[in-house]
Amino acid sequence: MSTLDRGAGHGHGPDGDETDGKFLQKARQTLRPKHLIREEQDVAALMNASKTLKEENNTGELSSPARQEAYSTFIDADEGCAERLSPGTFQKADVRRLISQLTDWIAEALLLRRVIVRDIFGDLYDGVVLDELLDALTGVPETAKKTVGGTRGKEHILQVLERIHELLGLDSDTVQWSPARIYGKEVVATLHLVVALIHHFKPEIVLPDHVVVDVLIVRNTKDKMQQAVRHEQITSNERARVAAAQLAHAASKQPSRHMDTFDKLFEQAPDKVETVKHSLVQFGNKHLSRLAWNTSAAATGEEPPINDIIMDLQDGVLLLHLLSVLGQYFIPICEYHPKPVSHFQKLANMGLVFQLMASQGIPISGVPDDVVNGDLKMTLRLMYAIFSEYKTVSVPAARTNVTSGV
């Protein structure tokens, strides 16, 4: 997830100003028409080749200042866009911890295959190590390894990412990485990719909470260079996500439970399911409409917050709003994904819903994954548990949005 602050300052202090100044100068030069800069680039490449090779050969690890500087900038001349990480990104404690954890996880997974990984950006970019990692994680023996043949470089990373999307059930149009960015060793995209792999294959691993990376963006337009700062959220509430994964794992180990009210309703009186669903939707909309932002929406004749009980609740956002307004407490926006895109973000939100309900003594059976996956019975079961707890609660009208502090 990312947020964008247009015109916001990027560097702080003399060092940040100097770094940003060099980056902006480089961006302006790089984003000029190619025929004006080709000769300059050739000369610069020849002059810097020797120096760069010496610096790179000093170390194969990410701790090399030369490598950190190289990874700090990503330029897409075709899109007329240049990006640079905020100065000091690689020195931030949470970023360092995250990169170290991701690197150690990959290295451990590939240990028996005798593949050494020390720099996830430089080692994963061409797809070869990523392909080996997927084989190790999915149990493909080394003897069955595919012959890559002529597929190398960008073509290979494209094939590997397609394999990842299929394994993780992701839509290539909504993921936070692309073949060009991974191949270009772009830091944010690579972090998003490896975090997604950990969430899928090792959901019990707790990564650092709320890791955010600031990225300065310079875009070339017809009239001028436009600048903006994007706040890229790599992880959010990892504790809630892990709790959701643990609940799902525990539920899978439990014996089949006895039929509850909703099991009997679906089996013995399916004609009444719509009536129950309608009542629970009315209950949710009644209390969500008391929030200030929903009150204004209702005045303009817009649709109620909950229209389709499955589609509107499966990402957890409205459920968090509902719990916060009924319980009259504040949920910091940094604790959840207000606009979740991936399954992992939705699951993290739903894990927080289950955590809050458990902390308030609201009994609920089932697992967060069922609601995220659109299970109607589980969604009704969850909404009924909230209804039973708060059916007599009276909430003042037109309250502030307690989950975001608006």
C-alpha positions as CSV (number, residue, x, y, z in Angstrom):
1,M,0.0,0.0,0.0
2,S,1.2,3.5,-0.7
3,T,0.2,7.0,-0.2
4,L,1.2,10.0,-2.2
5,D,2.1,13.5,-0.9
6,R,2.5,15.9,-3.8
7,G,5.0,18.6,-3.5
8,A,6.2,17.3,-0.1
9,G,9.8,17.7,0.9
10,H,12.0,14.7,0.7
11,G,15.5,15.3,2.1
12,H,16.0,16.7,5.6
13,G,19.1,18.5,6.5
14,P,22.2,19.3,4.4
15,D,22.9,15.7,3.5
16,G,19.3,15.0,2.4
17,D,19.2,18.2,0.3
18,E,22.6,17.4,-1.3
19,T,21.5,13.8,-2.1
20,D,18.1,15.0,-3.6
21,G,19.9,17.7,-5.6
22,K,22.1,15.1,-7.2
23,F,19.2,12.8,-7.9
24,L,17.0,15.6,-9.4
25,Q,19.9,16.6,-11.7
26,K,20.4,13.0,-12.7
27,A,16.6,12.6,-13.3
28,R,16.5,15.7,-15.5
29,Q,19.4,14.5,-17.6
30,T,18.1,10.9,-17.9
31,L,14.6,11.9,-18.8
32,R,15.6,14.2,-21.7
33,P,15.1,12.8,-25.2
34,K,17.4,9.9,-25.8
35,H,19.1,11.3,-28.9
36,L,20.4,14.2,-26.8
37,I,22.0,12.2,-24.1
38,R,23.3,9.0,-25.8
39,E,26.8,10.3,-26.3
40,E,27.0,11.7,-22.8
41,Q,25.9,8.4,-21.3
42,D,28.4,6.5,-23.3
43,V,31.3,8.7,-22.1
44,A,30.1,8.6,-18.5
45,A,29.8,4.8,-18.6
46,L,33.3,4.5,-19.8
47,M,34.7,6.9,-17.2
48,N,32.8,5.2,-14.3
49,A,33.2,1.6,-15.3
50,S,36.6,1.0,-13.6
51,K,35.6,2.7,-10.4
52,T,32.3,0.9,-10.1
53,L,33.8,-2.5,-10.7
54,K,36.4,-1.9,-8.0
55,E,33.8,-0.8,-5.5
56,E,31.5,-3.7,-6.4
57,N,34.3,-6.3,-6.0
58,N,35.0,-5.2,-2.5
59,T,31.9,-6.9,-1.2
60,G,29.1,-9.1,-2.5
61,E,26.7,-8.0,0.2
62,L,24.1,-5.2,0.5
63,S,26.2,-3.5,3.2
64,S,28.3,-2.1,0.4
65,P,27.7,1.7,0.1
66,A,28.1,1.5,-3.6
67,R,25.4,-1.1,-3.9
68,Q,23.0,0.8,-1.6
69,E,23.5,3.9,-3.7
70,A,22.9,1.9,-6.9
71,Y,19.7,0.4,-5.6
72,S,18.4,3.8,-4.3
73,T,17.5,5.0,-7.8
74,F,15.2,3.5,-10.4
75,I,14.7,5.2,-13.7
76,D,12.1,4.2,-16.3
77,A,12.9,6.3,-19.3
78,D,10.0,4.8,-21.3
79,E,7.5,6.1,-18.8
80,G,9.4,9.3,-18.3
81,C,9.7,8.6,-14.5
82,A,12.6,8.5,-12.1
83,E,12.4,7.4,-8.4
84,R,14.8,7.6,-5.5
85,L,14.6,6.2,-2.0
86,S,14.6,8.6,0.8
87,P,18.2,9.3,2.1
88,G,19.1,6.9,4.9
89,T,16.5,4.2,3.9
90,F,19.0,1.4,4.2
91,Q,20.1,2.7,7.7
92,K,16.6,2.6,9.1
93,A,16.4,-0.1,11.8
94,D,13.1,-1.6,10.7
95,V,14.2,-1.7,7.0
96,R,17.5,-3.3,8.0
97,R,15.7,-5.9,10.1
98,L,13.2,-6.6,7.4
99,I,15.8,-7.1,4.7
100,S,17.9,-9.3,7.0
101,Q,14.9,-11.5,7.8
102,L,13.9,-11.9,4.2
103,T,17.5,-12.7,3.2
104,D,17.9,-15.2,6.0
105,W,14.6,-16.9,5.0
106,I,15.6,-17.3,1.4
107,A,19.1,-18.5,2.3
108,E,17.7,-21.1,4.7
109,A,15.2,-22.3,2.1
110,L,18.0,-22.8,-0.5
111,L,20.6,-24.1,1.9
112,L,20.3,-27.8,0.8
113,R,20.4,-26.7,-2.9
114,R,23.8,-25.1,-2.3
115,V,22.6,-21.6,-3.5
116,I,24.1,-18.7,-1.6
117,V,22.0,-15.5,-1.2
118,R,23.5,-12.4,0.3
119,D,21.7,-9.6,-1.5
120,I,18.0,-10.1,-2.4
121,F,17.9,-7.3,-4.9
122,G,21.0,-8.3,-6.8
123,D,20.5,-12.1,-6.4
124,L,16.8,-12.3,-7.4
125,Y,16.5,-9.8,-10.2
126,D,16.9,-12.2,-13.2
127,G,14.6,-14.9,-11.9
128,V,17.1,-17.8,-11.7
129,V,17.3,-17.8,-7.8
130,L,13.6,-17.1,-7.6
131,D,12.8,-20.1,-9.7
132,E,15.1,-22.2,-7.6
133,L,13.4,-20.8,-4.4
134,L,9.9,-21.8,-5.8
135,D,11.1,-25.3,-6.5
136,A,12.4,-25.6,-3.0
137,L,9.2,-24.2,-1.4
138,T,6.9,-26.4,-3.5
139,G,9.0,-29.6,-3.2
140,V,10.2,-29.9,-6.7
141,P,13.4,-32.1,-6.6
142,E,16.6,-30.8,-8.1
143,T,16.6,-33.8,-10.5
144,A,13.3,-32.6,-12.0
145,K,14.6,-29.0,-12.5
146,K,13.4,-27.5,-15.8
147,T,15.9,-26.6,-18.5
148,V,15.6,-22.9,-19.0
149,G,17.2,-22.9,-22.4
150,G,17.2,-19.5,-24.1
151,T,14.9,-17.8,-21.6
152,R,17.1,-15.4,-19.7
153,G,16.9,-11.9,-18.4
154,K,13.6,-10.1,-18.7
155,E,11.9,-13.0,-20.5
156,H,12.9,-15.3,-17.7
157,I,11.7,-13.1,-14.8
158,L,8.4,-12.6,-16.6
159,Q,7.9,-16.4,-16.6
160,V,8.9,-16.8,-13.0
161,L,6.6,-14.0,-11.9
162,E,3.7,-15.6,-13.8
163,R,4.5,-18.8,-11.9
164,I,4.4,-16.9,-8.6
165,H,1.1,-15.3,-9.4
166,E,-0.4,-18.7,-10.2
167,L,0.9,-20.3,-7.0
168,L,-0.3,-17.4,-4.8
169,G,-3.6,-16.8,-6.6
170,L,-2.7,-13.2,-7.5
171,D,-3.8,-11.0,-10.4
172,S,-0.8,-9.6,-12.2
173,D,-2.6,-6.4,-12.7
174,T,-3.0,-5.7,-9.0
175,V,0.4,-6.8,-7.6
176,Q,2.9,-4.3,-6.3
177,W,5.7,-5.4,-8.5
178,S,6.4,-5.9,-12.2
179,P,9.0,-7.7,-14.3
180,A,10.7,-4.4,-15.2
181,R,11.0,-3.4,-11.6
182,I,12.3,-6.7,-10.3
183,Y,14.8,-6.9,-13.2
184,G,15.8,-3.3,-12.5
185,K,16.5,-4.3,-8.9
186,E,14.0,-1.8,-7.6
187,V,13.9,-2.0,-3.8
188,V,10.2,-1.5,-3.0
189,A,8.9,-3.9,-5.6
190,T,11.4,-6.6,-4.5
191,L,10.5,-6.2,-0.9
192,H,6.8,-6.4,-1.7
193,L,7.4,-9.6,-3.7
194,V,9.5,-11.4,-1.0
195,V,7.1,-10.4,1.8
196,A,4.2,-11.8,-0.3
197,L,6.1,-15.1,-0.6
198,I,6.7,-15.3,3.1
199,H,3.1,-14.5,3.9
200,H,2.1,-17.4,1.6
201,F,4.7,-20.1,2.4
202,K,5.7,-19.2,6.0
203,P,2.7,-17.2,7.4
204,E,3.9,-17.9,11.0
205,I,7.0,-15.7,10.5
206,V,6.5,-12.3,12.3
207,L,8.1,-9.6,10.2
208,P,8.7,-6.0,11.5
209,D,5.5,-4.1,11.9
210,H,4.6,-1.0,9.8
211,V,7.7,-0.8,7.6
212,V,7.3,2.3,5.4
213,V,9.7,3.5,2.7
214,D,9.6,7.0,1.3
215,V,10.2,7.3,-2.4
216,L,10.8,10.6,-4.3
217,I,9.2,10.6,-7.7
218,V,10.2,12.9,-10.6
219,R,8.0,12.7,-13.7
220,N,8.7,14.3,-17.0
221,T,5.7,16.2,-18.5
222,K,5.4,18.4,-21.6
223,D,5.7,21.6,-19.6
224,K,7.9,20.8,-16.6
225,M,9.3,18.2,-14.1
226,Q,6.7,17.2,-11.5
227,Q,7.9,16.0,-8.1
228,A,6.0,14.0,-5.4
229,V,6.8,11.7,-2.4
230,R,5.2,8.3,-2.2
231,H,4.9,6.6,1.2
232,E,5.2,2.9,0.4
233,Q,3.9,0.6,3.2
234,I,5.7,-2.7,3.0
235,T,4.3,-4.4,6.1
236,S,1.4,-3.4,8.4
237,N,0.1,-5.1,11.5
238,E,2.1,-8.4,11.4
239,R,0.8,-9.6,14.7
240,A,-2.8,-9.5,13.5
241,R,-1.8,-11.3,10.3
242,V,0.1,-14.0,12.2
243,A,-2.8,-14.4,14.6
244,A,-5.2,-15.0,11.7
245,A,-2.8,-17.6,10.3
246,Q,-2.5,-19.3,13.6
247,L,-6.3,-19.4,14.0
248,A,-6.7,-20.9,10.5
249,H,-4.0,-23.5,11.3
250,A,-5.6,-24.4,14.7
251,A,-9.0,-24.7,13.1
252,S,-7.7,-27.1,10.4
253,K,-6.4,-29.4,13.2
254,Q,-9.7,-29.5,15.2
255,P,-12.2,-32.2,14.7
256,S,-15.5,-31.4,13.0
257,R,-17.7,-29.3,15.3
258,H,-21.4,-29.8,16.0
259,M,-23.9,-28.0,13.9
260,D,-24.7,-24.5,15.1
261,T,-27.7,-22.2,14.4
262,F,-26.4,-21.2,11.0
263,D,-25.6,-24.7,10.0
264,K,-29.2,-25.7,10.8
265,L,-30.6,-22.5,9.1
266,F,-28.8,-23.3,5.8
267,E,-29.8,-27.0,6.0
268,Q,-33.4,-26.8,7.4
269,A,-34.7,-23.4,6.4
270,P,-32.7,-22.0,3.5
271,D,-35.7,-19.8,2.5
272,K,-35.0,-17.7,5.7
273,V,-31.4,-17.0,4.9
274,E,-32.2,-13.9,2.9
275,T,-34.3,-12.6,5.8
276,V,-31.5,-13.0,8.3
277,K,-29.0,-11.5,5.9
278,H,-31.2,-8.5,5.4
279,S,-31.6,-7.9,9.1
280,L,-27.9,-8.1,9.8
281,V,-27.2,-5.7,6.9
282,Q,-29.7,-3.2,8.3
283,F,-28.0,-3.5,11.7
284,G,-24.6,-2.8,10.2
285,N,-25.8,0.1,8.1
286,K,-27.7,1.6,11.0
287,H,-24.5,2.0,13.1
288,L,-22.1,2.7,10.2
289,S,-24.3,5.5,9.0
290,R,-23.8,7.3,12.3
291,L,-20.2,8.1,11.4
292,A,-19.7,11.6,10.0
293,W,-18.4,10.5,6.6
294,N,-21.3,8.1,6.1
295,T,-23.9,10.7,7.3
296,S,-22.8,13.0,4.5
297,A,-22.9,10.2,2.0
298,A,-26.5,9.3,3.1
299,A,-27.5,12.9,2.7
300,T,-26.4,12.9,-1.0
301,G,-28.4,9.7,-1.7
302,E,-25.4,7.4,-2.1
303,E,-25.5,3.7,-1.5
304,P,-25.3,2.5,2.2
305,P,-21.9,1.2,3.4
306,I,-23.0,-2.4,3.3
307,N,-24.9,-3.4,0.1
308,D,-23.5,-6.8,-0.6
309,I,-22.7,-8.5,2.7
310,I,-20.0,-10.7,1.2
311,M,-18.2,-8.3,-1.1
312,D,-18.4,-5.3,1.3
313,L,-17.2,-7.1,4.4
314,Q,-14.6,-9.5,3.1
315,D,-11.7,-7.1,3.3
316,G,-12.4,-6.3,7.0
317,V,-12.4,-2.5,6.7
318,L,-16.1,-2.0,7.4
319,L,-16.1,-4.6,10.1
320,L,-13.3,-2.6,11.9
321,H,-15.3,0.6,11.5
322,L,-18.4,-1.2,12.9
323,L,-16.5,-2.6,15.9
324,S,-14.9,0.7,16.7
325,V,-18.1,2.7,16.6
326,L,-20.0,0.1,18.6
327,G,-17.3,-0.3,21.1
328,Q,-16.5,3.5,21.0
329,Y,-12.8,3.1,20.8
330,F,-10.0,4.3,18.4
331,I,-8.2,2.1,15.9
332,P,-5.1,3.9,14.5
333,I,-5.1,3.8,10.7
334,C,-1.6,2.4,10.8
335,E,-2.9,-0.8,12.4
336,Y,-4.8,-1.9,9.3
337,H,-5.0,-1.5,5.5
338,P,-7.7,1.1,4.7
339,K,-7.7,0.2,1.0
340,P,-6.5,-3.5,0.9
341,V,-5.6,-4.9,-2.5
342,S,-4.0,-8.3,-1.9
343,H,-5.4,-11.3,-0.1
344,F,-2.7,-10.9,2.6
345,Q,-3.8,-7.4,3.3
346,K,-7.4,-8.4,3.6
347,L,-6.4,-11.3,5.9
348,A,-4.4,-9.0,8.1
349,N,-7.5,-6.8,8.5
350,M,-9.7,-9.8,9.3
351,G,-7.2,-11.1,11.8
352,L,-7.4,-7.8,13.6
353,V,-11.3,-8.1,13.6
354,F,-11.0,-11.5,15.2
355,Q,-8.5,-10.2,17.7
356,L,-10.7,-7.3,18.7
357,M,-13.7,-9.5,19.1
358,A,-11.8,-11.9,21.3
359,S,-10.5,-9.1,23.5
360,Q,-14.1,-8.0,24.1
361,G,-15.3,-11.5,24.9
362,I,-17.4,-11.9,21.7
363,P,-17.5,-15.6,20.9
364,I,-16.9,-16.5,17.3
365,S,-16.2,-19.8,15.7
366,G,-14.4,-20.2,12.4
367,V,-11.4,-18.5,10.9
368,P,-10.7,-15.1,9.3
369,D,-9.8,-16.8,6.0
370,D,-13.4,-18.0,5.5
371,V,-14.8,-14.5,5.6
372,V,-12.0,-13.2,3.3
373,N,-12.8,-16.0,0.9
374,G,-16.5,-14.9,0.8
375,D,-18.1,-17.7,2.8
376,L,-21.7,-16.5,3.4
377,K,-22.4,-18.7,6.4
378,M,-19.2,-17.6,8.1
379,T,-19.9,-13.9,7.3
380,L,-23.4,-14.2,8.8
381,R,-22.1,-16.0,11.8
382,L,-19.6,-13.2,12.4
383,M,-22.1,-10.4,11.9
384,Y,-24.6,-12.2,14.2
385,A,-22.0,-12.5,17.0
386,I,-21.4,-8.7,16.7
387,F,-25.2,-8.1,16.7
388,S,-25.7,-10.3,19.8
389,E,-23.1,-8.3,21.7
390,Y,-24.2,-4.8,20.7
391,K,-27.9,-5.1,19.8
392,T,-28.9,-2.8,22.7
393,V,-26.1,-0.3,22.3
394,S,-27.0,3.3,21.5
395,V,-24.4,5.3,19.7
396,P,-24.6,9.2,19.3
397,A,-25.2,10.3,15.7
398,A,-22.7,11.8,13.3
399,R,-19.6,10.7,15.2
400,T,-16.1,11.2,13.9
401,N,-14.5,8.3,11.9
402,V,-12.9,6.6,14.9
403,T,-10.7,4.4,12.9
404,S,-8.8,7.1,11.0
405,G,-9.2,10.2,13.2
406,V,-10.7,12.2,10.3
